[in-house]
């Protein structure tokens, strides 16, 4: 029944009997290599989008040993996302590589295991947990403000991109593990080095032509194993500390102050069915999922604001009006009083999403957009291109935050038009924290600093690793008068 339902919804609008993947249009490859020589791994997303403009909303391409399908129709993508985890799953190749990096948890789980893990993660990422963490978020934002003021007072230029990555890593580890490692001020933290190294290794493996490390290991792979072991030992220690805090203050079991306390409290409940290994996996997953994505989302927003002074002024005027004489939001309710900054963030996520595509595969033979699709076929879902070709936006190429302030747009859940946090049952559970971080940083920045584009800066390019990253962030900050 589920298969028939999927076939009907995903094939809607097609005529005639289903086609096979081999019947689809696509780039002409060469014998043996297929289209591999046309793909630049750092611009993989742009290659897929350019092919979609040429070959249409559903097409195919080959690389050695694999035939891929690519979909960019928004309704079809939404249908696939809704039908996870029963009909579709995350790409098994992606999941296996993440699990090798020690992130076995909600992100890689499927089927009944996913349902079980989801309950654990949702217990740990409720708005209430984030609210109790809010004083720490305020402290870390004040630390970022103080650092930037000191750098500017010293006559130096702020490396905004580097500091955003450090800030979001500090926040993510603070909420995920209850630790303040302060990588913002201390760049030599060993846990930061191991996390960054492992994150980079996963990104490289995802674009590797084959999994050579399962046959033989290079020096970088042995170092990745060592980094994985050190992270596991560190998180095991953090779990012991969280358990000690819960024992000393039993009230924390009902009102945990961070994700790790919530995870440990859930794991320690009688007959919970959870293990410390699952707590470790989900804590590390939180760090992997939250650090790079949030920092790059803020970076892309700043990139666009620096090129649109009127929008930057509107964001600054709003931040000054909401904060008044204060320097950062000190009440989490204030984050709901920033409609223009929220609209600018939505628009940045539309144009520069950190996840411009994702990979899925059907669990059973099915029909997708009128195409017979065997189980296990990797389907690339072009999330950004789907919004671009949806036809619902006037002048879609423009950065225009005000489009989200119109009555019809403001009332609509952007998840119906955009997919920055995925969709369907597997909608990202960390969305609330990510939005809170973005609004905190933007309110602080636009209240206390003036943003300008660095004169003569080279064009910023989109680079794809594990997320879509700006090649640089050539913005200049200058301090406003208190």
TORDO-182731 format. One record per residue (C-alpha): x, y, z. Coordinates in Angstrom, 3 decimals, padded with zeros to 6 digits. Example, Ala and Ser with C-alpha at 12.3 -4.5 7.8 and 13.67 -1.06 7.14 Angstrom:
BEGIN
{xx->012.300	yy->-004.500	zz->007.800}
{xx->013.670	yy->-001.060	zz->007.140}
END
This chain:
BEGIN
{xx->000.000	yy->000.000	zz->000.000}
{xx->002.818	yy->002.415	zz->000.879}
{xx->004.501	yy->001.662	zz->-002.442}
{xx->001.322	yy->002.394	zz->-004.405}
{xx->000.821	yy->005.620	zz->-002.479}
{xx->004.357	yy->006.741	zz->-003.218}
{xx->004.019	yy->005.882	zz->-006.882}
{xx->000.817	yy->007.877	zz->-007.167}
{xx->002.104	yy->010.977	zz->-005.386}
{xx->005.565	yy->011.102	zz->-006.897}
{xx->004.367	yy->010.330	zz->-010.418}
{xx->001.637	yy->012.962	zz->-010.326}
{xx->001.547	yy->015.042	zz->-013.475}
{xx->003.280	yy->012.469	zz->-015.680}
{xx->001.681	yy->010.847	zz->-018.721}
{xx->001.942	yy->007.273	zz->-019.920}
{xx->003.574	yy->004.254	zz->-018.323}
{xx->006.656	yy->004.715	zz->-016.116}
{xx->010.026	yy->005.060	zz->-017.799}
{xx->013.220	yy->003.379	zz->-016.730}
{xx->016.188	yy->005.363	zz->-015.417}
{xx->018.131	yy->004.419	zz->-018.548}
{xx->015.479	yy->006.250	zz->-020.614}
{xx->016.110	yy->009.573	zz->-018.880}
{xx->018.089	yy->012.388	zz->-020.473}
{xx->021.454	yy->013.297	zz->-019.021}
{xx->025.026	yy->014.328	zz->-019.773}
{xx->026.905	yy->012.280	zz->-022.344}
{xx->029.726	yy->010.431	zz->-020.685}
{xx->032.676	yy->008.477	zz->-022.007}
{xx->033.136	yy->004.697	zz->-021.899}
{xx->034.046	yy->003.326	zz->-018.456}
{xx->034.303	yy->006.749	zz->-016.791}
{xx->030.833	yy->008.042	zz->-017.597}
{xx->030.537	yy->011.682	zz->-016.483}
{xx->033.225	yy->011.439	zz->-013.793}
{xx->035.608	yy->013.765	zz->-015.627}
{xx->032.935	yy->016.488	zz->-015.757}
{xx->032.589	yy->016.573	zz->-011.964}
{xx->034.598	yy->018.858	zz->-009.691}
{xx->033.996	yy->017.600	zz->-006.148}
{xx->034.234	yy->021.129	zz->-004.687}
{xx->031.513	yy->022.338	zz->-007.085}
{xx->029.501	yy->019.134	zz->-007.252}
{xx->026.255	yy->020.891	zz->-006.308}
{xx->026.647	yy->023.454	zz->-009.088}
{xx->027.309	yy->020.702	zz->-011.628}
{xx->024.084	yy->018.950	zz->-010.623}
{xx->022.118	yy->022.217	zz->-010.801}
{xx->023.563	yy->023.148	zz->-014.204}
{xx->022.647	yy->019.731	zz->-015.570}
{xx->019.104	yy->020.197	zz->-014.204}
{xx->018.802	yy->023.451	zz->-016.158}
{xx->019.903	yy->021.614	zz->-019.284}
{xx->018.155	yy->018.246	zz->-018.916}
{xx->015.085	yy->019.086	zz->-016.860}
{xx->013.616	yy->018.169	zz->-013.464}
{xx->014.563	yy->014.479	zz->-013.621}
{xx->017.695	yy->013.144	zz->-015.301}
{xx->020.464	yy->010.584	zz->-014.922}
{xx->024.252	yy->010.500	zz->-014.932}
{xx->026.873	yy->007.768	zz->-014.625}
{xx->030.207	yy->007.370	zz->-012.925}
{xx->032.237	yy->004.156	zz->-012.876}
{xx->030.008	yy->001.387	zz->-011.613}
{xx->027.056	yy->003.599	zz->-010.639}
{xx->023.951	yy->005.070	zz->-012.270}
{xx->022.419	yy->008.028	zz->-010.413}
{xx->019.065	yy->009.732	zz->-010.678}
{xx->018.579	yy->013.453	zz->-009.993}
{xx->015.261	yy->015.115	zz->-009.092}
{xx->014.515	yy->018.828	zz->-008.739}
{xx->010.715	yy->019.031	zz->-008.720}
{xx->009.688	yy->020.483	zz->-005.366}
{xx->006.533	yy->018.395	zz->-004.971}
{xx->008.387	yy->015.181	zz->-005.767}
{xx->011.143	yy->016.072	zz->-003.287}
{xx->008.561	yy->016.897	zz->-000.608}
{xx->006.864	yy->013.536	zz->-001.243}
{xx->010.155	yy->011.657	zz->-000.850}
{xx->010.949	yy->013.511	zz->002.374}
{xx->007.486	yy->012.750	zz->003.755}
{xx->007.893	yy->009.047	zz->003.015}
{xx->011.029	yy->008.590	zz->005.090}
{xx->012.030	yy->006.351	zz->006.793}
{xx->009.599	yy->003.716	zz->005.495}
{xx->009.805	yy->004.143	zz->001.723}
{xx->013.093	yy->006.061	zz->001.535}
{xx->016.259	yy->006.327	zz->003.575}
{xx->019.359	yy->008.473	zz->003.647}
{xx->022.033	yy->007.325	zz->001.211}
{xx->023.549	yy->004.200	zz->002.761}
{xx->026.996	yy->005.308	zz->001.533}
{xx->026.723	yy->008.602	zz->003.427}
{xx->025.390	yy->006.873	zz->006.541}
{xx->028.176	yy->004.277	zz->006.615}
{xx->030.892	yy->006.919	zz->006.310}
{xx->029.401	yy->008.980	zz->009.124}
{xx->029.142	yy->005.917	zz->011.336}
{xx->032.811	yy->005.150	zz->010.673}
{xx->033.521	yy->008.609	zz->012.114}
{xx->031.699	yy->007.709	zz->015.334}
{xx->028.390	yy->009.451	zz->014.643}
{xx->026.079	yy->006.468	zz->014.891}
{xx->022.871	yy->008.024	zz->016.107}
{xx->019.747	yy->009.768	zz->014.880}
{xx->021.371	yy->011.108	zz->011.706}
{xx->022.334	yy->007.677	zz->010.372}
{xx->019.577	yy->005.536	zz->011.918}
{xx->016.774	yy->004.106	zz->009.790}
{xx->013.424	yy->002.403	zz->010.299}
{xx->012.502	yy->001.381	zz->013.832}
{xx->015.951	yy->002.282	zz->015.098}
{xx->015.364	yy->005.834	zz->013.843}
{xx->012.007	yy->006.040	zz->015.616}
{xx->013.669	yy->004.972	zz->018.852}
{xx->016.574	yy->007.378	zz->018.428}
{xx->014.230	yy->010.203	zz->017.489}
{xx->012.512	yy->009.957	zz->020.868}
{xx->015.878	yy->010.226	zz->022.565}
{xx->016.993	yy->013.243	zz->020.497}
{xx->013.689	yy->015.101	zz->020.811}
{xx->013.869	yy->014.754	zz->024.590}
{xx->017.273	yy->016.445	zz->024.459}
{xx->016.525	yy->019.272	zz->021.987}
{xx->013.221	yy->020.696	zz->023.188}
{xx->012.778	yy->024.487	zz->023.291}
{xx->012.753	yy->024.181	zz->027.091}
{xx->016.273	yy->022.690	zz->027.102}
{xx->017.469	yy->025.493	zz->024.800}
{xx->015.799	yy->028.092	zz->027.061}
{xx->017.615	yy->026.737	zz->030.115}
{xx->020.837	yy->026.900	zz->028.115}
{xx->020.103	yy->030.514	zz->027.120}
{xx->022.207	yy->032.191	zz->029.860}
{xx->025.230	yy->030.268	zz->028.552}
{xx->024.378	yy->031.363	zz->025.002}
{xx->024.268	yy->034.977	zz->026.222}
{xx->027.661	yy->034.575	zz->027.916}
{xx->029.245	yy->033.114	zz->024.778}
{xx->027.774	yy->035.885	zz->022.608}
{xx->029.133	yy->038.508	zz->025.005}
{xx->032.532	yy->036.816	zz->024.719}
{xx->032.371	yy->037.135	zz->020.934}
{xx->031.418	yy->040.812	zz->021.267}
{xx->034.301	yy->041.495	zz->023.682}
{xx->036.786	yy->039.738	zz->021.364}
{xx->035.738	yy->041.771	zz->018.336}
{xx->035.815	yy->045.047	zz->020.271}
{xx->039.326	yy->044.286	zz->021.538}
{xx->040.606	yy->043.366	zz->018.059}
{xx->039.211	yy->046.560	zz->016.537}
{xx->040.528	yy->048.692	zz->019.406}
{xx->043.957	yy->047.223	zz->018.685}
{xx->043.703	yy->048.361	zz->015.065}
{xx->043.445	yy->044.846	zz->013.658}
{xx->040.918	yy->043.294	zz->011.298}
{xx->038.442	yy->040.716	zz->012.552}
{xx->038.593	yy->037.288	zz->010.908}
{xx->034.818	yy->036.956	zz->011.009}
{xx->034.620	yy->033.540	zz->009.350}
{xx->037.159	yy->031.951	zz->011.718}
{xx->035.464	yy->033.423	zz->014.797}
{xx->031.995	yy->032.335	zz->013.682}
{xx->033.221	yy->028.753	zz->013.371}
{xx->034.775	yy->028.911	zz->016.847}
{xx->031.679	yy->030.516	zz->018.370}
{xx->029.251	yy->027.974	zz->016.925}
{xx->031.536	yy->025.097	zz->017.967}
{xx->031.629	yy->026.479	zz->021.520}
{xx->027.835	yy->026.833	zz->021.590}
{xx->027.237	yy->023.386	zz->020.115}
{xx->029.605	yy->021.624	zz->022.512}
{xx->028.189	yy->023.695	zz->025.371}
{xx->024.645	yy->022.531	zz->024.680}
{xx->025.508	yy->019.038	zz->023.465}
{xx->028.009	yy->018.132	zz->026.201}
{xx->027.796	yy->020.749	zz->028.936}
{xx->031.412	yy->021.846	zz->028.386}
{xx->032.857	yy->025.317	zz->027.721}
{xx->035.972	yy->024.602	zz->025.670}
{xx->036.293	yy->028.282	zz->024.579}
{xx->037.858	yy->027.717	zz->021.171}
{xx->037.034	yy->031.354	zz->020.429}
{xx->039.914	yy->032.526	zz->022.616}
{xx->042.005	yy->029.339	zz->022.652}
{xx->042.695	yy->028.017	zz->019.174}
{xx->044.825	yy->025.097	zz->020.342}
{xx->042.104	yy->023.098	zz->022.106}
{xx->042.821	yy->019.411	zz->021.320}
{xx->039.121	yy->018.474	zz->021.165}
{xx->038.537	yy->021.201	zz->018.586}
{xx->041.455	yy->019.950	zz->016.498}
{xx->040.160	yy->016.383	zz->016.578}
{xx->036.593	yy->017.409	zz->015.684}
{xx->037.740	yy->019.631	zz->012.818}
{xx->040.085	yy->016.915	zz->011.553}
{xx->037.395	yy->014.239	zz->011.653}
{xx->034.863	yy->016.557	zz->010.009}
{xx->037.275	yy->017.270	zz->007.163}
{xx->038.039	yy->013.578	zz->006.761}
{xx->034.325	yy->012.725	zz->006.394}
{xx->033.948	yy->015.474	zz->003.780}
{xx->036.885	yy->014.087	zz->001.772}
{xx->035.586	yy->010.528	zz->001.970}
{xx->032.121	yy->011.519	zz->000.780}
{xx->033.593	yy->012.763	zz->-002.501}
{xx->036.138	yy->009.937	zz->-002.887}
{xx->035.573	yy->007.691	zz->-005.941}
{xx->035.805	yy->004.526	zz->-003.829}
{xx->036.254	yy->003.559	zz->-000.157}
{xx->039.979	yy->002.760	zz->-000.326}
{xx->040.371	yy->003.035	zz->003.489}
{xx->038.385	yy->-000.186	zz->003.909}
{xx->041.104	yy->-001.988	zz->001.951}
{xx->044.188	yy->-000.167	zz->003.177}
{xx->044.839	yy->002.844	zz->005.389}
{xx->046.990	yy->005.865	zz->004.675}
{xx->048.547	yy->007.967	zz->007.405}
{xx->045.581	yy->010.357	zz->007.356}
{xx->043.205	yy->007.442	zz->007.934}
{xx->045.207	yy->006.162	zz->010.898}
{xx->045.177	yy->009.676	zz->012.359}
{xx->041.395	yy->009.776	zz->011.836}
{xx->041.083	yy->006.566	zz->013.857}
{xx->043.198	yy->008.076	zz->016.621}
{xx->041.123	yy->011.295	zz->016.615}
{xx->037.942	yy->009.218	zz->016.765}
{xx->039.291	yy->007.366	zz->019.825}
{xx->040.234	yy->010.589	zz->021.599}
{xx->036.786	yy->012.107	zz->020.969}
{xx->035.098	yy->008.945	zz->022.246}
{xx->037.162	yy->009.026	zz->025.447}
{xx->036.441	yy->012.729	zz->025.962}
{xx->032.686	yy->012.257	zz->025.539}
{xx->032.748	yy->009.229	zz->027.853}
{xx->034.283	yy->011.510	zz->030.482}
{xx->031.627	yy->014.158	zz->029.846}
{xx->028.921	yy->011.510	zz->030.333}
{xx->030.443	yy->010.563	zz->033.691}
{xx->030.414	yy->014.240	zz->034.724}
{xx->026.781	yy->014.640	zz->033.591}
{xx->025.775	yy->011.530	zz->035.537}
{xx->027.504	yy->012.927	zz->038.638}
{xx->025.629	yy->016.229	zz->038.290}
{xx->022.330	yy->014.357	zz->037.950}
{xx->023.092	yy->012.373	zz->041.084}
{xx->024.016	yy->015.498	zz->043.025}
{xx->020.949	yy->017.403	zz->041.801}
{xx->018.074	yy->015.016	zz->040.884}
{xx->015.953	yy->018.003	zz->039.756}
{xx->018.151	yy->018.162	zz->036.641}
{xx->016.580	yy->014.918	zz->035.421}
{xx->013.316	yy->016.777	zz->034.883}
{xx->014.930	yy->020.067	zz->033.868}
{xx->018.279	yy->019.306	zz->032.204}
{xx->020.519	yy->022.281	zz->031.424}
{xx->022.070	yy->020.736	zz->028.313}
{xx->021.553	yy->017.975	zz->025.788}
{xx->023.945	yy->015.506	zz->027.405}
{xx->022.122	yy->015.679	zz->030.742}
{xx->018.828	yy->015.061	zz->028.911}
{xx->020.334	yy->012.119	zz->027.008}
{xx->021.824	yy->010.561	zz->030.145}
{xx->018.595	yy->011.059	zz->032.102}
{xx->016.631	yy->009.305	zz->029.341}
{xx->019.198	yy->006.516	zz->029.029}
{xx->019.177	yy->005.863	zz->032.792}
{xx->015.417	yy->005.486	zz->033.036}
{xx->014.318	yy->001.899	zz->033.848}
{xx->013.887	yy->-000.201	zz->030.704}
{xx->014.818	yy->002.741	zz->028.485}
{xx->016.495	yy->000.470	zz->025.949}
{xx->019.189	yy->003.093	zz->025.319}
{xx->022.920	yy->002.588	zz->025.809}
{xx->025.877	yy->004.852	zz->026.548}
{xx->027.090	yy->004.122	zz->023.006}
{xx->023.908	yy->005.717	zz->021.659}
{xx->024.360	yy->008.697	zz->023.975}
{xx->027.929	yy->009.148	zz->022.689}
{xx->026.855	yy->008.776	zz->019.054}
{xx->024.068	yy->011.338	zz->019.355}
{xx->026.233	yy->013.823	zz->021.245}
{xx->028.932	yy->013.650	zz->018.549}
{xx->026.261	yy->013.812	zz->015.838}
{xx->024.959	yy->017.017	zz->017.395}
{xx->028.406	yy->018.593	zz->017.151}
{xx->028.912	yy->017.457	zz->013.549}
{xx->025.441	yy->018.605	zz->012.494}
{xx->025.456	yy->021.936	zz->014.311}
{xx->028.884	yy->023.546	zz->014.121}
{xx->029.647	yy->023.881	zz->010.430}
{xx->026.066	yy->024.319	zz->009.256}
{xx->025.247	yy->027.202	zz->011.607}
{xx->028.509	yy->029.099	zz->011.109}
{xx->028.194	yy->028.860	zz->007.334}
{xx->024.537	yy->029.951	zz->007.469}
{xx->025.576	yy->033.106	zz->009.345}
{xx->028.494	yy->033.642	zz->006.971}
{xx->026.259	yy->033.475	zz->003.889}
{xx->023.797	yy->035.905	zz->005.500}
{xx->026.612	yy->038.377	zz->006.233}
{xx->027.941	yy->037.922	zz->002.701}
{xx->024.565	yy->038.931	zz->001.263}
{xx->023.997	yy->041.814	zz->003.694}
{xx->027.435	yy->043.258	zz->002.915}
{xx->026.366	yy->043.483	zz->-000.735}
{xx->022.970	yy->044.989	zz->000.027}
{xx->023.503	yy->048.063	zz->002.266}
{xx->019.790	yy->048.898	zz->002.460}
{xx->019.043	yy->045.452	zz->003.879}
{xx->021.970	yy->045.756	zz->006.312}
{xx->020.637	yy->049.116	zz->007.538}
{xx->017.165	yy->047.660	zz->008.031}
{xx->018.619	yy->044.790	zz->010.081}
{xx->020.702	yy->047.251	zz->012.135}
{xx->017.729	yy->049.539	zz->012.779}
{xx->015.697	yy->046.572	zz->014.011}
{xx->018.473	yy->045.295	zz->016.300}
{xx->018.973	yy->048.758	zz->017.822}
{xx->015.231	yy->049.203	zz->018.369}
{xx->014.836	yy->045.806	zz->020.055}
{xx->017.996	yy->045.899	zz->022.201}
{xx->017.980	yy->049.608	zz->023.054}
{xx->020.996	yy->050.379	zz->025.227}
{xx->021.805	yy->046.690	zz->025.715}
{xx->024.416	yy->044.902	zz->023.628}
{xx->022.975	yy->041.381	zz->023.284}
{xx->019.507	yy->039.839	zz->023.736}
{xx->019.302	yy->038.744	zz->027.390}
{xx->015.783	yy->037.318	zz->027.233}
{xx->015.046	yy->034.531	zz->024.774}
{xx->011.653	yy->036.118	zz->024.063}
{xx->013.457	yy->039.002	zz->022.356}
{xx->014.506	yy->036.620	zz->019.588}
{xx->010.853	yy->036.566	zz->018.517}
{xx->010.942	yy->040.361	zz->018.063}
{xx->013.331	yy->040.371	zz->015.099}
{xx->011.079	yy->039.864	zz->012.044}
{xx->013.416	yy->041.545	zz->009.553}
{xx->016.486	yy->039.602	zz->010.688}
{xx->014.399	yy->036.430	zz->010.552}
{xx->013.255	yy->037.329	zz->007.016}
{xx->016.825	yy->038.063	zz->005.929}
{xx->017.901	yy->034.682	zz->007.291}
{xx->015.111	yy->032.905	zz->005.391}
{xx->016.173	yy->034.673	zz->002.205}
{xx->019.830	yy->033.758	zz->002.736}
{xx->018.827	yy->030.127	zz->003.284}
{xx->016.837	yy->030.247	zz->000.051}
{xx->019.760	yy->031.564	zz->-002.017}
{xx->022.702	yy->030.052	zz->-000.143}
{xx->021.556	yy->026.971	zz->001.759}
{xx->024.355	yy->025.040	zz->003.436}
{xx->022.697	yy->021.853	zz->002.131}
{xx->021.883	yy->022.608	zz->-001.545}
{xx->021.134	yy->018.932	zz->-002.144}
{xx->020.821	yy->015.645	zz->-000.318}
{xx->020.972	yy->011.985	zz->-001.303}
{xx->018.229	yy->009.441	zz->-000.675}
{xx->017.499	yy->005.910	zz->-001.836}
{xx->014.276	yy->003.872	zz->-001.925}
{xx->013.944	yy->000.885	zz->000.380}
{xx->011.766	yy->-000.934	zz->-002.159}
{xx->011.179	yy->-000.783	zz->-005.910}
{xx->008.954	yy->002.219	zz->-006.575}
{xx->008.083	yy->004.943	zz->-009.085}
{xx->009.529	yy->008.437	zz->-008.667}
{xx->008.307	yy->011.239	zz->-010.925}
{xx->007.100	yy->008.715	zz->-013.484}
{xx->010.362	yy->006.737	zz->-013.421}
{xx->010.704	yy->003.111	zz->-012.308}
{xx->013.266	yy->003.311	zz->-009.521}
{xx->014.772	yy->000.099	zz->-008.102}
{xx->015.503	yy->-000.212	zz->-004.401}
{xx->018.956	yy->001.115	zz->-003.536}
{xx->019.117	yy->003.661	zz->-006.376}
{xx->020.837	yy->006.823	zz->-005.164}
{xx->018.623	yy->009.827	zz->-005.913}
{xx->020.084	yy->013.317	zz->-005.560}
{xx->017.411	yy->015.774	zz->-004.416}
{xx->018.284	yy->019.307	zz->-005.582}
{xx->016.820	yy->021.259	zz->-002.665}
{xx->017.969	yy->024.734	zz->-003.717}
{xx->017.154	yy->024.255	zz->-007.386}
{xx->013.681	yy->022.995	zz->-006.436}
{xx->012.922	yy->026.334	zz->-004.768}
{xx->014.491	yy->028.228	zz->-007.656}
{xx->012.347	yy->026.516	zz->-010.303}
{xx->009.196	yy->026.429	zz->-008.180}
{xx->008.019	yy->029.682	zz->-009.746}
{xx->006.543	yy->031.113	zz->-006.537}
{xx->009.079	yy->033.918	zz->-006.078}
{xx->009.143	yy->037.175	zz->-008.007}
{xx->012.692	yy->037.834	zz->-009.254}
{xx->014.033	yy->034.698	zz->-007.538}
{xx->017.645	yy->035.673	zz->-008.248}
{xx->017.397	yy->038.742	zz->-005.986}
{xx->018.207	yy->038.942	zz->-002.279}
{xx->014.992	yy->040.470	zz->-000.993}
{xx->014.162	yy->039.851	zz->002.690}
{xx->010.941	yy->041.859	zz->002.381}
{xx->009.378	yy->039.043	zz->000.327}
{xx->009.078	yy->037.149	zz->003.646}
{xx->007.369	yy->040.104	zz->005.350}
{xx->004.358	yy->040.115	zz->003.035}
{xx->001.254	yy->038.812	zz->004.751}
{xx->000.940	yy->035.670	zz->002.636}
{xx->004.612	yy->034.786	zz->002.898}
{xx->005.000	yy->035.631	zz->006.575}
{xx->002.100	yy->033.365	zz->007.481}
{xx->003.465	yy->030.442	zz->005.490}
{xx->005.865	yy->027.947	zz->006.947}
{xx->009.038	yy->028.347	zz->004.844}
{xx->009.419	yy->024.594	zz->005.070}
{xx->006.655	yy->024.361	zz->002.466}
{xx->008.789	yy->026.272	zz->-000.012}
{xx->012.329	yy->025.708	zz->001.219}
{xx->014.205	yy->022.735	zz->002.620}
{xx->017.060	yy->024.230	zz->004.709}
{xx->016.321	yy->021.803	zz->007.554}
{xx->015.092	yy->018.894	zz->005.463}
{xx->011.441	yy->017.962	zz->005.633}
{xx->008.901	yy->015.361	zz->006.592}
{xx->009.288	yy->013.202	zz->009.717}
{xx->013.094	yy->013.620	zz->009.599}
{xx->012.931	yy->017.414	zz->009.851}
{xx->016.103	yy->018.553	zz->011.647}
{xx->015.510	yy->018.479	zz->015.435}
{xx->018.266	yy->021.082	zz->015.928}
{xx->016.415	yy->023.785	zz->013.987}
{xx->015.335	yy->025.703	zz->017.103}
{xx->018.901	yy->025.992	zz->018.412}
{xx->020.305	yy->026.946	zz->015.000}
{xx->017.769	yy->029.758	zz->014.541}
{xx->018.408	yy->030.983	zz->018.096}
{xx->022.178	yy->031.138	zz->017.457}
{xx->021.728	yy->032.972	zz->014.172}
{xx->019.409	yy->035.574	zz->015.680}
{xx->021.670	yy->036.054	zz->018.720}
{xx->024.768	yy->036.684	zz->016.600}
{xx->022.983	yy->038.886	zz->014.083}
{xx->021.281	yy->041.018	zz->016.749}
{xx->024.606	yy->041.480	zz->018.551}
{xx->026.509	yy->042.278	zz->015.345}
{xx->024.013	yy->044.703	zz->013.846}
{xx->023.550	yy->046.488	zz->017.192}
{xx->027.260	yy->046.970	zz->017.916}
{xx->029.056	yy->046.991	zz->014.568}
{xx->028.769	yy->048.419	zz->011.078}
{xx->029.134	yy->045.898	zz->008.286}
{xx->030.864	yy->046.737	zz->005.004}
{xx->032.215	yy->044.879	zz->001.996}
{xx->036.013	yy->044.762	zz->001.844}
{xx->037.110	yy->046.981	zz->-001.061}
{xx->038.538	yy->045.096	zz->-004.031}
{xx->037.597	yy->041.709	zz->-002.599}
{xx->037.568	yy->038.795	zz->-005.020}
{xx->034.169	yy->037.208	zz->-005.732}
{xx->033.079	yy->034.749	zz->-003.057}
{xx->032.699	yy->031.250	zz->-004.467}
{xx->030.560	yy->028.360	zz->-003.289}
{xx->032.657	yy->025.405	zz->-002.163}
{xx->031.117	yy->022.065	zz->-001.338}
{xx->032.683	yy->019.818	zz->001.286}
{xx->030.208	yy->018.361	zz->003.748}
{xx->028.244	yy->021.610	zz->003.508}
{xx->028.215	yy->024.530	zz->001.081}
{xx->030.901	yy->026.878	zz->002.374}
{xx->031.920	yy->030.371	zz->001.222}
{xx->035.465	yy->030.463	zz->-000.151}
{xx->036.031	yy->033.604	zz->001.944}
{xx->034.072	yy->036.196	zz->003.906}
{xx->035.508	yy->039.589	zz->002.890}
{xx->033.529	yy->041.778	zz->005.281}
{xx->034.846	yy->044.561	zz->007.460}
{xx->033.495	yy->045.376	zz->010.905}
{xx->033.732	yy->048.765	zz->012.549}
{xx->032.566	yy->049.432	zz->016.093}
{xx->029.578	yy->051.686	zz->016.667}
{xx->029.682	yy->054.235	zz->019.421}
{xx->028.181	yy->052.819	zz->022.638}
END
